[in-house]
Amino acid sequence: MRAFLPSRSTALVGSLAAATLLTACGSMMGSKPMASSFSQASLPPSIQVPSGNKVAMETVGMGDITYECRDKANMPGQTEWVFVGPDARLMDRSGKQVGKYYGPPATWESMDGSKLTATQVAVAPSGPTSLPYQLVKANPAMGSGAMTGITYIQRVALQGGVAPASMPCTPATKGQKQVVKYQADYIFWKAS
């Protein structure tokens, strides 16, 4: 009987391992980048990219947003958390780093050295604890590579990144900086 139990346990463990491996492989197959898979249908109209453009690249930005406690503009004696800039890695859908996003000014840079800045077109609320959706119109790229020809960038699928709630911004804390974690998809578009 002792010889029989280990072989049943081994068979069970082997079956579970095979099932887990098949599930993991199936998950990886579904996460591969597919330029035609992104749909704007559920996004607010103000941040939808105009027709005549197509998805060129989908990335996931993961990193930090820095805020600084500063005086409110034209409101003496009042303070607020002010967005200073991002510092994030841009990953493709398989998890490989393909670039970085930093600022100011907001700059998207590919690992091939091409990079661009952009002008904000629109924002729309995405949720109470997340940065807003954003649509920017790309300025001409510097260098040649993945960023060449990009027309628009959308920031979607947001998680976190809003001004810190755990520390109040007061005249006594003016000048202090806080770093907040965030994640967002950056969808790059080119003229079709």
N, CA, C and O of each residue as an XYZ file, in Angstrom:
768
protein
N       0.825     -1.183      0.000
C       0.000      0.000      0.000
C       0.869      1.247      0.000
O       0.514      2.231     -0.648
N       1.995      1.239      0.704
C       2.873      2.391      0.708
C       3.403      2.685     -0.690
O       3.548      3.853     -1.052
N       3.687      1.692     -1.458
C       4.211      1.897     -2.809
C       3.131      2.465     -3.725
O       3.455      3.169     -4.682
N       1.872      2.182     -3.461
C       0.772      2.645     -4.309
C       0.449      4.120     -4.087
O       0.200      4.832     -5.060
N       0.442      4.607     -2.842
C       0.078      5.989     -2.536
C       1.022      7.000     -3.178
O       0.541      7.965     -3.772
N       2.334      6.831     -3.090
C       3.191      7.821     -3.733
C       2.960      7.910     -5.239
O       3.019      9.005     -5.799
N       2.696      6.782     -5.911
C       2.504      6.871     -7.348
C       1.190      7.597     -7.682
O       1.129      8.315     -8.680
N       0.139      7.423     -6.866
C      -1.110      8.172     -7.086
C      -0.875      9.653     -6.834
O      -1.366     10.495     -7.586
N      -0.132      9.978     -5.789
C       0.173     11.378     -5.487
C       0.991     11.998     -6.607
O       0.760     13.139     -7.008
N       1.958     11.222     -7.109
C       2.791     11.718     -8.195
C       1.954     11.967     -9.442
O       2.147     12.968    -10.131
N       1.024     11.061     -9.735
C       0.161     11.240    -10.910
C      -0.717     12.478    -10.739
O      -0.909     13.239    -11.687
N      -1.245     12.679     -9.539
C      -2.098     13.840     -9.269
C      -1.296     15.132     -9.411
O      -1.757     16.080    -10.047
N      -0.108     15.176     -8.826
C       0.738     16.360     -8.928
C       1.093     16.625    -10.392
O       1.067     17.770    -10.843
N       1.421     15.575    -11.125
C       1.749     15.734    -12.545
C       0.567     16.269    -13.337
O       0.742     17.121    -14.208
N      -0.640     15.778    -13.044
C      -1.832     16.266    -13.738
C      -2.089     17.732    -13.422
O      -2.407     18.519    -14.314
N      -1.951     18.096    -12.160
C      -2.141     19.495    -11.769
C      -1.104     20.397    -12.421
O      -1.432     21.492    -12.877
N       0.132     19.951    -12.469
C       1.189     20.752    -13.094
C       0.910     20.941    -14.582
O       1.095     22.035    -15.115
N       0.464     19.880    -15.251
C       0.159     19.989    -16.686
C      -0.999     20.950    -16.920
O      -0.961     21.754    -17.851
N      -2.038     20.871    -16.073
C      -3.187     21.771    -16.221
C      -2.767     23.221    -15.996
O      -3.200     24.118    -16.719
N      -1.923     23.447    -14.992
C      -1.441     24.795    -14.709
C      -0.617     25.330    -15.884
O      -0.761     26.489    -16.273
N       0.244     24.480    -16.443
C       1.067     24.886    -17.580
C       0.198     25.232    -18.793
O       0.450     26.231    -19.467
N      -0.815     24.419    -19.072
C      -1.705     24.701    -20.198
C      -2.454     26.010    -19.993
O      -2.620     26.787    -20.933
N      -2.912     26.258    -18.753
C      -3.608     27.512    -18.459
C      -2.669     28.695    -18.654
O      -3.066     29.701    -19.243
N      -1.438     28.598    -18.174
C      -0.466     29.688    -18.318
C      -0.160     29.935    -19.790
O      -0.073     31.086    -20.219
N       0.004     28.882    -20.559
C       0.280     29.057    -21.991
C      -0.894     29.715    -22.686
O      -0.707     30.571    -23.550
N      -2.107     29.320    -22.312
C      -3.294     29.934    -22.898
C      -3.387     31.399    -22.552
O      -3.789     32.205    -23.391
N      -3.023     31.768    -21.331
C      -3.042     33.178    -20.921
C      -2.017     33.973    -21.705
O      -2.287     35.101    -22.118
N      -0.825     33.386    -21.918
C       0.209     34.100    -22.652
C      -0.216     34.295    -24.102
O       0.070     35.337    -24.692
N      -0.880     33.329    -24.675
C      -1.314     33.449    -26.063
C      -2.272     34.620    -26.200
O      -2.227     35.344    -27.194
N      -3.148     34.816    -25.202
C      -4.129     35.892    -25.273
C      -3.536     37.261    -25.017
O      -4.187     38.262    -25.315
N      -2.321     37.351    -24.473
C      -1.764     38.654    -24.134
C      -0.799     39.188    -25.185
O      -0.194     40.241    -24.983
N      -0.644     38.490    -26.292
C       0.256     38.980    -27.341
C      -0.323     40.224    -27.987
O      -1.540     40.328    -28.140
N       0.536     41.182    -28.375
C       0.028     42.405    -28.974
C      -0.646     42.131    -30.317
O      -0.125     41.398    -31.158
N      -1.798     42.728    -30.491
C      -2.516     42.628    -31.751
C      -3.026     44.023    -32.071
O      -3.949     44.511    -31.419
N      -2.436     44.668    -33.067
C      -2.762     46.048    -33.389
C      -4.250     46.252    -33.638
O      -4.773     47.330    -33.359
N      -4.940     45.245    -34.156
C      -6.346     45.418    -34.470
C      -7.251     45.129    -33.285
O      -8.466     45.284    -33.407
N      -6.707     44.713    -32.129
C      -7.545     44.322    -31.008
C      -8.052     45.505    -30.185
O      -9.060     45.362    -29.492
N      -7.405     46.650    -30.231
C      -7.818     47.779    -29.406
C      -9.049     48.440    -30.010
O      -9.099     48.716    -31.209
N     -10.042     48.688    -29.157
C     -11.268     49.345    -29.610
C     -11.506     50.590    -28.768
O     -11.353     50.564    -27.547
N     -11.880     51.672    -29.424
C     -12.188     52.926    -28.739
C     -13.651     53.014    -28.321
O     -14.048     53.981    -27.671
N     -14.449     52.031    -28.680
C     -15.906     52.100    -28.521
C     -16.363     52.478    -27.112
O     -17.349     53.199    -26.961
N     -15.670     52.008    -26.090
C     -16.112     52.274    -24.717
C     -15.506     53.550    -24.126
O     -15.780     53.882    -22.972
N     -14.696     54.262    -24.894
C     -14.039     55.468    -24.396
C     -14.914     56.700    -24.596
O     -15.717     56.741    -25.528
N     -14.768     57.704    -23.734
C     -15.507     58.956    -23.941
C     -15.164     59.543    -25.314
O     -14.007     59.498    -25.732
N     -16.154     60.090    -26.015
C     -15.904     60.639    -27.358
C     -14.774     61.665    -27.408
O     -14.061     61.743    -28.408
N     -14.598     62.454    -26.342
C     -13.575     63.508    -26.366
C     -12.157     62.977    -26.479
O     -11.267     63.700    -26.925
N     -11.924     61.720    -26.084
C     -10.556     61.187    -26.179
C     -10.404     60.145    -27.275
O      -9.367     59.487    -27.359
N     -11.411     59.984    -28.110
C     -11.290     59.061    -29.233
C     -10.449     59.704    -30.339
O     -10.585     60.891    -30.637
N      -9.589     58.899    -30.931
C      -8.714     59.369    -32.008
C      -9.557     59.538    -33.277
O     -10.379     58.680    -33.599
N      -9.348     60.651    -33.996
C     -10.122     60.879    -35.221
C      -9.929     59.768    -36.249
O      -8.892     59.105    -36.276
N     -10.938     59.575    -37.094
C     -10.819     58.582    -38.164
C      -9.642     58.980    -39.058
O      -9.227     60.139    -39.087
N      -9.122     58.001    -39.776
C      -7.945     58.246    -40.608
C      -6.655     57.885    -39.895
O      -5.565     58.152    -40.401
N      -6.777     57.274    -38.710
C      -5.612     56.827    -37.946
C      -5.817     55.370    -37.562
O      -6.949     54.902    -37.439
N      -4.704     54.655    -37.373
C      -4.783     53.258    -36.955
C      -3.776     53.007    -35.835
O      -2.775     53.713    -35.717
N      -4.051     51.996    -35.020
C      -3.161     51.649    -33.910
C      -1.824     51.174    -34.465
O      -1.768     50.277    -35.306
N      -0.753     51.787    -33.982
C       0.597     51.401    -34.390
C       1.294     50.575    -33.310
O       2.112     49.706    -33.612
N       0.959     50.859    -32.035
C       1.639     50.183    -30.937
C       0.794     50.328    -29.672
O       0.236     51.392    -29.404
N       0.707     49.241    -28.895
C       0.040     49.264    -27.602
C       1.078     49.008    -26.528
O       1.840     48.045    -26.614
N       1.114     49.871    -25.510
C       2.067     49.688    -24.417
C       1.358     49.824    -23.078
O       0.266     50.384    -22.988
N       1.998     49.303    -22.045
C       1.537     49.471    -20.676
C       2.611     50.256    -19.945
O       3.753     49.809    -19.834
N       2.238     51.428    -19.449
C       3.164     52.242    -18.681
C       3.030     51.914    -17.199
O       1.927     51.943    -16.654
N       4.142     51.604    -16.549
C       4.145     51.300    -15.119
C       5.243     52.117    -14.456
O       6.410     52.041    -14.838
N       4.847     52.905    -13.448
C       5.855     53.710    -12.783
C       5.289     54.644    -11.754
O       4.373     54.293    -11.010
N       5.846     55.851    -11.714
C       5.546     56.818    -10.665
C       5.126     58.159    -11.254
O       5.535     58.543    -12.350
N       4.299     58.853    -10.487
C       3.951     60.240    -10.761
C       4.418     61.035     -9.537
O       4.107     60.667     -8.405
N       5.156     62.111     -9.759
C       5.619     62.959     -8.655
C       4.720     64.185     -8.549
O       4.378     64.822     -9.546
N       4.347     64.493     -7.304
C       3.571     65.693     -6.986
C       4.369     66.538     -6.004
O       5.151     66.016     -5.209
N       4.161     67.854     -6.068
C       4.795     68.768     -5.120
C       3.720     69.656     -4.513
O       2.805     70.103     -5.204
N       3.840     69.909     -3.206
C       2.919     70.800     -2.510
C       3.342     72.243     -2.818
O       4.435     72.675     -2.453
N       2.448     72.978     -3.499
C       2.756     74.347     -3.931
C       1.577     75.271     -3.642
O       0.471     74.826     -3.334
N       1.851     76.582     -3.754
C       0.784     77.574     -3.631
C      -0.194     77.419     -4.783
O       0.203     77.154     -5.918
N      -1.489     77.588     -4.479
C      -2.497     77.603     -5.541
C      -2.340     78.894     -6.326
O      -2.115     79.960     -5.752
N      -2.459     78.790     -7.638
C      -2.342     79.974     -8.489
C      -3.436     80.985     -8.152
O      -4.614     80.639     -8.064
N      -3.029     82.232     -7.966
C      -3.948     83.343     -7.691
C      -4.799     83.150     -6.440
O      -5.879     83.730     -6.333
N      -4.322     82.335     -5.487
C      -5.050     82.112     -4.238
C      -4.060     82.156     -3.072
O      -3.668     81.106     -2.562
N      -3.653     83.348     -2.644
C      -2.650     83.473     -1.575
C      -3.048     82.704     -0.317
O      -4.201     82.724      0.112
N      -2.062     82.030      0.253
C      -2.279     81.302      1.500
C      -2.869     79.910      1.321
O      -2.971     79.159      2.292
N      -3.259     79.550      0.102
C      -3.825     78.222     -0.137
C      -2.825     77.377     -0.919
O      -2.099     77.882     -1.775
N      -2.801     76.096     -0.615
C      -1.853     75.185     -1.261
C      -2.585     73.998     -1.884
O      -3.733     73.702     -1.552
N      -1.880     73.331     -2.796
C      -2.438     72.136     -3.431
C      -1.303     71.268     -3.956
O      -0.190     71.746     -4.176
N      -1.605     69.962     -4.159
C      -0.646     69.067     -4.787
C      -0.637     69.356     -6.283
O      -1.686     69.355     -6.927
N       0.547     69.603     -6.832
C       0.704     69.931     -8.240
C       1.485     68.816     -8.935
O       2.528     68.377     -8.451
N       0.967     68.371    -10.064
C       1.617     67.346    -10.882
C       2.976     67.867    -11.331
O       3.054     68.927    -11.952
N       4.056     67.132    -11.026
C       5.405     67.529    -11.432
C       5.823     66.760    -12.679
O       6.322     67.353    -13.636
N       5.624     65.443    -12.674
C       6.000     64.669    -13.851
C       5.966     63.176    -13.632
O       5.941     62.699    -12.498
N       5.966     62.431    -14.750
C       5.956     60.969    -14.697
C       7.357     60.381    -14.834
O       8.285     61.036    -15.310
N       7.479     59.146    -14.410
C       8.684     58.349    -14.628
C       8.210     56.899    -14.716
O       7.992     56.245    -13.696
N       8.054     56.404    -15.951
C       7.485     55.069    -16.131
C       8.211     54.297    -17.228
O       8.812     54.874    -18.135
N       8.134     52.988    -17.115
C       8.625     52.097    -18.161
C       7.450     51.770    -19.068
O       6.338     51.563    -18.582
N       7.672     51.720    -20.368
C       6.649     51.310    -21.322
C       6.935     49.875    -21.727
O       8.006     49.566    -22.250
N       5.963     48.998    -21.480
C       6.111     47.575    -21.761
C       5.156     47.182    -22.882
O       4.065     47.739    -23.001
N       5.578     46.207    -23.713
C       4.631     45.692    -24.696
C       3.695     44.715    -23.988
O       3.862     44.457    -22.796
N       2.726     44.176    -24.697
C       1.726     43.304    -24.076
C       2.312     42.003    -23.542
O       1.667     41.329    -22.738
N       3.527     41.631    -23.971
C       4.147     40.414    -23.451
C       5.029     40.705    -22.232
O       5.592     39.781    -21.646
N       5.154     41.990    -21.844
C       5.933     42.346    -20.660
C       7.353     42.799    -20.939
O       8.111     43.050    -20.002
N       7.730     42.910    -22.200
C       9.080     43.352    -22.560
C       9.115     44.878    -22.610
O       8.229     45.503    -23.193
N      10.145     45.479    -21.995
C      10.262     46.930    -22.029
C      10.583     47.384    -23.445
O      11.524     46.900    -24.075
N       9.763     48.344    -23.941
C       9.952     48.875    -25.292
C      10.240     50.372    -25.278
O      10.515     50.965    -26.321
N      10.177     50.976    -24.104
C      10.443     52.401    -24.028
C      10.263     52.935    -22.629
O      10.172     52.179    -21.661
N      10.211     54.276    -22.535
C      10.000     54.931    -21.251
C       9.216     56.217    -21.466
O       9.178     56.775    -22.563
N       8.593     56.666    -20.387
C       7.771     57.873    -20.400
C       8.223     58.709    -19.214
O       8.233     58.230    -18.080
N       8.598     59.963    -19.475
C       9.144     60.807    -18.416
C       8.834     62.269    -18.718
O       8.310     62.595    -19.783
N       9.160     63.138    -17.780
C       8.945     64.566    -18.001
C       9.281     65.351    -16.757
O       9.670     64.771    -15.743
N       9.138     66.654    -16.816
C       8.647     67.448    -17.932
C       9.758     67.755    -18.950
O      10.945     67.679    -18.631
N       9.355     68.098    -20.168
C       8.015     67.936    -20.712
C       7.715     66.453    -20.904
O       8.627     65.635    -21.020
N       6.431     66.116    -20.936
C       6.023     64.725    -21.141
C       6.662     64.205    -22.423
O       6.447     64.747    -23.507
N       7.459     63.131    -22.276
C       8.222     62.583    -23.396
C       8.066     61.071    -23.414
O       8.255     60.404    -22.396
N       7.720     60.536    -24.581
C       7.644     59.104    -24.804
C       8.864     58.737    -25.631
O       9.064     59.282    -26.717
N       9.686     57.813    -25.127
C      10.926     57.448    -25.814
C      10.993     55.943    -26.017
O      10.811     55.169    -25.077
N      11.255     55.536    -27.253
C      11.403     54.123    -27.591
C      12.812     53.664    -27.232
O      13.731     54.476    -27.126
N      12.973     52.368    -27.049
C      14.301     51.810    -26.774
C      15.239     52.023    -27.965
O      16.457     51.932    -27.811
N      14.682     52.307    -29.158
C      15.537     52.554    -30.330
C      16.065     53.993    -30.372
O      16.792     54.362    -31.294
N      15.693     54.811    -29.361
C      16.194     56.178    -29.270
C      15.261     57.229    -29.840
O      15.429     58.411    -29.543
N      14.279     56.840    -30.652
C      13.327     57.831    -31.160
C      12.415     58.259    -30.017
O      12.079     57.458    -29.144
N      12.017     59.532    -30.030
C      11.179     60.034    -28.945
C      10.334     61.186    -29.457
O      10.607     61.772    -30.505
N       9.290     61.496    -28.678
C       8.427     62.612    -29.039
C       7.779     63.216    -27.811
O       7.676     62.591    -26.755
N       7.346     64.451    -27.986
C       6.515     65.140    -27.009
C       5.154     65.318    -27.678
O       4.986     64.960    -28.844
N       4.186     65.866    -26.953
C       2.854     65.986    -27.521
C       2.101     67.130    -26.863
O       2.505     67.641    -25.818
N       0.996     67.524    -27.494
C       0.129     68.578    -26.987
C      -1.206     67.957    -26.587
O      -1.823     67.232    -27.367
N      -1.640     68.247    -25.372
C      -2.898     67.673    -24.891
C      -4.074     68.189    -25.705
O      -4.204     69.390    -25.941
N      -4.936     67.259    -26.133
C      -6.154     67.583    -26.867
C      -7.352     67.551    -25.922
O      -8.190     68.453    -25.944
N      -7.434     66.492    -25.079
C      -8.587     66.333    -24.192
C      -8.272     65.387    -23.047
O      -7.384     64.540    -23.149
N      -9.015     65.541    -21.952
C      -9.010     64.604    -20.839
C     -10.465     64.303    -20.487
O     -11.367     65.074    -20.815
N     -10.680     63.171    -19.816
C     -12.012     62.779    -19.361
C     -11.842     61.939    -18.100
O     -10.877     61.182    -17.995
N     -12.768     62.057    -17.134
C     -12.640     61.281    -15.894
C     -12.598     59.779    -16.164
O     -13.304     59.267    -17.034
N     -11.756     59.085    -15.399
C     -11.665     57.627    -15.536
C     -12.044     56.913    -14.247
O     -12.281     55.705    -14.255
N     -12.103     57.638    -13.154
C     -12.428     57.047    -11.858
C     -11.844     57.889    -10.747
O     -10.898     58.642    -10.976
N     -12.388     57.776     -9.544
C     -11.979     58.655     -8.447
C     -10.546     58.455     -7.950
O      -9.967     59.375     -7.371
N      -9.969     57.283     -8.162
C      -8.617     57.029     -7.650
C      -7.579     56.895     -8.766
O      -6.454     56.455     -8.527
N      -7.964     57.277     -9.984
C      -7.055     57.128    -11.121
C      -6.926     58.433    -11.894
O      -7.822     59.276    -11.880
N      -5.790     58.578    -12.568
C      -5.595     59.703    -13.477
C      -6.713     59.711    -14.513
O      -7.341     58.676    -14.738
N      -6.978     60.848    -15.148
C      -8.008     60.869    -16.181
C      -7.521     60.227    -17.481
O      -6.322     60.110    -17.734
N      -8.508     59.812    -18.304
C      -8.183     59.433    -19.669
C      -7.553     60.656    -20.312
O      -7.814     61.787    -19.902
N      -6.716     60.423    -21.331
C      -6.075     61.557    -22.000
C      -5.854     61.240    -23.478
O      -5.546     60.108    -23.850
N      -6.018     62.268    -24.305
C      -5.671     62.192    -25.720
C      -4.706     63.328    -25.996
O      -4.983     64.483    -25.672
N      -3.553     62.991    -26.605
C      -2.574     64.011    -26.983
C      -2.258     63.881    -28.464
O      -2.290     62.785    -29.024
N      -1.955     65.002    -29.088
C      -1.527     65.036    -30.493
C      -0.013     65.103    -30.489
O       0.580     66.001    -29.891
N       0.607     64.145    -31.162
C       2.062     64.029    -31.149
C       2.719     65.135    -31.957
O       2.240     65.511    -33.026
N       3.823     65.652    -31.430
C       4.702     66.537    -32.177
C       5.610     65.645    -33.023
O       5.729     64.454    -32.736
N       6.250     66.187    -34.053
C       7.147     65.350    -34.867
C       8.202     64.658    -33.999
O       8.745     65.253    -33.068
N       8.477     63.404    -34.318
C       9.442     62.613    -33.550
C      10.861     63.120    -33.753
O      11.210     63.646    -34.810
N      11.668     62.947    -32.713
C      13.101     63.219    -32.788
C      13.776     61.870    -32.991
O      13.514     60.929    -32.241
N      14.638     61.764    -33.988
C      15.257     60.490    -34.312
C      14.309     59.660    -35.157
O      13.145     60.020    -35.336
N      14.807     58.552    -35.673
C      13.934     57.685    -36.461
C      13.809     56.343    -35.764
O      14.758     55.834    -35.167
N      12.610     55.785    -35.859
C      12.334     54.513    -35.199
C      10.857     54.383    -34.906
O      10.022     54.885    -35.659
N      10.530     53.715    -33.819
C       9.143     53.399    -33.473
C       8.266     54.636    -33.310
O       7.064     54.567    -33.570
N       8.831     55.764    -32.886
C       8.031     56.970    -32.655
C       7.833     57.806    -33.931
O       7.053     58.759    -33.928
N       8.522     57.459    -35.001
C       8.387     58.188    -36.258
C       6.979     57.989    -36.823
O       6.506     56.859    -36.942
N       6.331     59.070    -37.162
C       5.003     58.989    -37.768
C       3.845     58.866    -36.803
O       2.695     58.799    -37.239
N       4.108     58.835    -35.496
C       3.012     58.755    -34.515
C       2.207     60.053    -34.600
O       2.775     61.145    -34.622
N       0.882     59.923    -34.648
C      -0.003     61.089    -34.754
C      -0.691     61.419    -33.430
O      -0.822     62.589    -33.070
N      -1.127     60.393    -32.713
C      -1.838     60.576    -31.443
C      -1.400     59.519    -30.447
O      -0.922     58.449    -30.824
N      -1.573     59.839    -29.155
C      -1.353     58.880    -28.083
C      -2.550     58.988    -27.148
O      -2.947     60.084    -26.753
N      -3.124     57.833    -26.797
C      -4.214     57.787    -25.821
C      -3.692     57.166    -24.537
O      -2.907     56.218    -24.563
N      -4.145     57.719    -23.400
C      -3.868     57.108    -22.092
C      -5.187     56.526    -21.612
O      -6.152     57.256    -21.386
N      -5.225     55.205    -21.458
C      -6.448     54.496    -21.074
C      -6.122     53.410    -20.050
O      -4.958     53.232    -19.691
N      -7.132     52.687    -19.578
C      -6.955     51.567    -18.629
C      -6.123     52.001    -17.423
O      -5.110     51.382    -17.097
N      -6.562     53.062    -16.776
C      -5.783     53.690    -15.708
C      -5.994     53.058    -14.344
O      -7.096     52.645    -13.984
N      -4.894     52.997    -13.594
C      -4.921     52.507    -12.218
C      -4.012     53.407    -11.387
O      -2.797     53.428    -11.584
N      -4.609     54.152    -10.454
C      -3.834     54.986     -9.546
C      -3.307     56.251    -10.196
O      -3.730     56.645    -11.283
N      -2.353     56.887     -9.482
C      -1.682     58.061    -10.005
C      -2.214     59.402     -9.565
O      -1.640     60.433     -9.916
N      -3.318     59.422     -8.790
C      -3.858     60.710     -8.370
C      -3.033     61.289     -7.228
O      -2.259     60.584     -6.582
N      -3.213     62.589     -6.991
C      -2.468     63.289     -5.937
C      -2.617     62.543     -4.609
O      -3.670     61.972     -4.327
N      -1.564     62.553     -3.801
C      -1.584     61.786     -2.553
C      -2.681     62.247     -1.604
O      -2.847     63.443     -1.363
N      -3.429     61.283     -1.067
C      -4.479     61.587     -0.106
C      -3.983     61.352      1.319
O      -4.563     61.860      2.278
N      -2.913     60.581      1.447
C      -2.426     60.204      2.778
C      -1.677     61.333      3.484
O      -1.501     61.297      4.701
N      -1.239     62.329      2.725
C      -0.511     63.446      3.329
C      -1.147     64.751      2.864
O      -1.206     65.014      1.663
N      -1.619     65.565      3.794
C      -2.231     66.829      3.379
C      -1.191     67.818      2.851
O      -0.039     67.831      3.285
N      -1.628     68.634      1.912
C      -0.780     69.695      1.376
C      -1.218     70.988      2.074
O      -2.315     71.491      1.833
N      -0.360     71.510      2.928
C      -0.666     72.706      3.713
C       0.488     73.689      3.580
O       1.548     73.324      3.071
N       0.305     74.948      4.034
C       1.442     75.878      4.011
C       2.670     75.321      4.740
O       3.802     75.642      4.380
N       2.443     74.472      5.782
C       3.559     73.892      6.529
C       4.307     72.825      5.737
O       5.484     72.578      5.999
N       3.639     72.185      4.767
C       4.290     71.123      3.987
C       4.672     71.596      2.583
O       5.102     70.790      1.758
N       4.521     72.895      2.305
C       4.839     73.442      0.996
C       6.276     73.093      0.606
O       7.201     73.222      1.409
N       6.444     72.653     -0.633
C       7.766     72.269     -1.131
C       8.048     70.784     -1.019
O       8.973     70.279     -1.655
N       7.261     70.077     -0.220
C       7.477     68.633     -0.106
C       6.943     67.925     -1.343
O       5.967     68.357     -1.956
N       7.603     66.830     -1.693
C       7.191     66.032     -2.847
C       6.703     64.667     -2.380
O       7.164     64.128     -1.374
N       5.773     64.137     -3.128
C       5.259     62.796     -2.889
C       5.239     62.042     -4.216
O       4.940     62.616     -5.263
N       5.557     60.762     -4.159
C       5.570     59.917     -5.354
C       4.432     58.907     -5.231
O       4.273     58.252     -4.201
N       3.641     58.794     -6.302
C       2.481     57.912     -6.322
C       2.644     56.907     -7.459
O       3.009     57.287     -8.572
N       2.380     55.639     -7.191
C       2.455     54.582     -8.219
C       1.249     54.682     -9.158
O       0.160     55.088     -8.751
N       1.463     54.306    -10.408
C       0.356     54.263    -11.359
C       0.655     53.278    -12.472
O       1.789     52.837    -12.660
N      -0.404     52.944    -13.208
C      -0.284     52.125    -14.409
C      -1.320     52.632    -15.407
O      -2.427     53.013    -15.027
N      -0.953     52.634    -16.672
C      -1.869     53.056    -17.735
C      -1.436     52.446    -19.056
O      -0.250     52.212    -19.288
N      -2.406     52.192    -19.915
C      -2.082     51.781    -21.278
C      -1.882     53.035    -22.111
O      -2.676     53.973    -22.034
N      -0.826     53.050    -22.901
C      -0.583     54.124    -23.860
C      -0.724     53.507    -25.243
O       0.032     52.613    -25.624
N      -1.712     54.004    -25.987
C      -1.992     53.491    -27.325
C      -1.470     54.526    -28.326
O      -1.902     55.679    -28.330
N      -0.537     54.094    -29.169
C       0.098     54.971    -30.160
C      -0.575     54.771    -31.510
O      -0.800     53.638    -31.937
N      -0.897     55.874    -32.179
C      -1.612     55.845    -33.453
C      -0.779     56.490    -34.559
O       0.011     57.398    -34.302
N      -0.960     56.016    -35.786
C      -0.357     56.612    -36.974
C      -1.455     56.814    -38.018
O      -2.488     56.145    -37.993
N      -1.211     57.747    -38.931
C      -2.163     57.951    -40.023
C      -2.291     56.677    -40.841
O      -1.296     56.012    -41.131
N      -3.530     56.339    -41.214
C      -3.733     55.104    -41.984
C      -3.692     55.364    -43.474
O      -3.845     54.435    -44.267
